[in-house]
Amino acid sequence: MSPALQPKPRSIGPRARISIVAAKYNEQFSDALVDNAVEEIGELMPSTRIDLVRVPGAFEIPVAASTVLHRDPPSCLIAFGCVIRGSTAHADLISRSVTDSLQQLAVKYRVPVIHEVLLVDDEKQAYARCIGSKLNRGREAARAAAAMIDVFQELNRTLPANPDRR
């Protein structure tokens, strides 16, 4: 389904807070992801607070995300970065490590983590996904965050709390 045709999530309560952890590396692309997400969040959930943490590169995202989740868990965390493949396996190694770490954090802290640390082959692909309008992953991440906040709010309303489970 085209992003333009996707239904907008329900209005999110005023207590929603989204933390974004974004790499500075490949700044043109990571900045565009952040800017597009912030704009889309503003449209979908105007009362949502957004906290932004910038780190040097993609490899540093999980430790910053872990710190955010441990100290003051947000309603949702979005991870942004852009890793461009070179002539070695370094980009693939970084991307795999970040992906695995982010999934583990989401499960450990029971907070939705939207993973948009992109692995692309070249700057043309990065442009299409970060700056372009057709495949914009910043906007998609904002919509996914809104949807997951809605899901978790519904789970909290309908599922009984079990203080003995950790």
C-alpha positions in Angstrom: 0.0 0.0 0.0 1.3 3.4 -0.9 2.3 5.5 2.1 -0.1 8.2 1.0 -3.0 5.7 1.1 -2.1 4.3 4.5 -4.6 5.2 7.2 -3.4 7.6 9.8 -3.2 6.3 13.4 -5.6 7.4 16.0 -4.9 10.5 18.0 -2.2 9.7 20.6 -2.6 10.9 24.2 -0.7 13.9 25.5 1.7 11.7 27.5 3.4 10.2 24.5 7.1 10.8 24.2 9.3 9.6 21.3 13.1 9.4 21.6 15.1 9.6 18.4 18.7 8.3 18.5 20.4 9.4 15.2 23.9 9.0 13.8 25.7 12.1 12.6 27.7 10.1 10.1 26.5 10.6 6.5 24.9 13.7 8.0 23.0 14.9 4.9 21.0 11.6 5.0 20.6 11.2 8.7 19.5 14.8 9.2 16.9 14.3 6.5 15.6 11.2 8.2 15.3 13.1 11.5 13.7 16.2 9.9 11.1 14.2 8.0 10.2 12.1 11.1 9.8 15.2 13.3 7.6 16.8 10.7 5.4 13.7 10.3 5.2 13.2 14.1 4.0 16.8 14.4 1.3 16.1 11.9 0.2 12.7 13.3 0.6 13.5 17.1 0.9 17.2 17.7 1.2 16.9 21.5 4.0 14.3 21.4 7.3 15.3 23.0 10.4 14.4 20.9 13.8 13.9 22.5 16.8 13.8 20.1 20.1 12.2 20.9 22.9 12.5 18.3 25.8 10.0 18.2 28.9 9.8 16.0 27.9 6.8 13.9 25.6 3.9 13.5 27.7 1.6 15.7 27.1 4.0 18.7 23.3 4.0 18.3 22.5 0.9 20.4 24.5 2.0 23.5 22.8 5.4 23.5 19.4 3.8 22.9 20.0 1.4 25.8 20.9 4.4 28.1 17.7 6.2 27.0 15.5 3.1 27.6 17.2 2.3 30.9 17.0 5.9 32.4 13.6 7.1 31.3 11.8 4.8 28.8 9.9 6.8 26.1 6.6 5.6 24.5 8.7 4.6 21.5 12.3 4.9 20.3 13.4 5.6 16.7 16.9 4.8 15.5 18.2 6.6 12.4 21.4 6.2 10.5 22.7 5.7 7.0 25.4 3.1 6.3 26.7 3.2 2.7 28.4 0.0 1.5 32.0 0.3 0.4 34.4 -2.3 -0.9 34.7 -4.2 2.4 32.3 -6.1 4.6 32.5 -3.3 7.3 29.0 -1.9 6.5 27.4 -5.3 6.7 29.0 -6.0 10.0 27.9 -2.7 11.5 24.4 -3.1 10.2 24.0 -6.6 11.5 25.3 -5.6 14.9 23.0 -2.6 15.1 20.0 -4.6 14.0 20.5 -7.4 16.5 21.2 -4.9 19.3 18.1 -2.8 18.6 15.9 -5.9 18.6 17.3 -7.1 21.9 16.7 -3.7 23.4 13.1 -3.6 22.3 12.4 -7.0 23.8 14.4 -6.3 27.0 12.7 -3.0 27.8 9.3 -3.8 26.2 9.4 -0.5 24.3 8.8 -0.3 20.5 12.1 0.4 18.7 11.7 1.6 15.1 14.8 0.5 13.2 15.7 2.9 10.4 19.4 2.5 10.3 19.6 2.0 6.6 22.1 -0.1 4.7 22.3 1.1 1.2 24.6 0.4 -1.8 25.2 4.0 -2.8 24.3 7.7 -2.3 21.5 7.4 -4.9 19.7 4.8 -2.8 20.4 6.9 0.3 18.9 10.0 -1.3 15.8 8.1 -2.4 15.2 6.7 1.1 16.2 9.7 3.2 15.5 12.8 1.2 13.1 11.7 -1.6 9.4 11.7 -1.1 8.5 8.2 -2.6 10.4 5.9 -0.2 11.0 8.3 2.7 12.0 6.2 5.7 11.9 9.1 8.1 8.2 9.6 7.5 7.6 5.8 7.5 9.4 5.6 10.9 7.1 8.3 12.3 4.0 6.4 11.1 5.3 3.1 12.5 6.1 4.8 15.8 2.5 6.3 16.0 1.0 2.9 15.2 3.1 1.1 17.8 2.3 3.7 20.5 -1.3 3.1 19.7 -0.9 -0.7 19.9 0.9 -0.4 23.3 -1.7 2.0 24.7 -4.4 -0.6 23.7 -2.4 -3.4 25.2 -2.0 -1.4 28.5 -5.8 -0.8 28.5 -6.8 -4.4 27.8 -4.2 -6.7 29.3 -4.1 -7.1 33.1 -0.8 -6.2 34.7 1.3 -9.0 36.1 3.8 -7.6 38.6 5.3 -11.0 39.2 6.6 -11.3 35.6 9.7 -9.6 34.6 
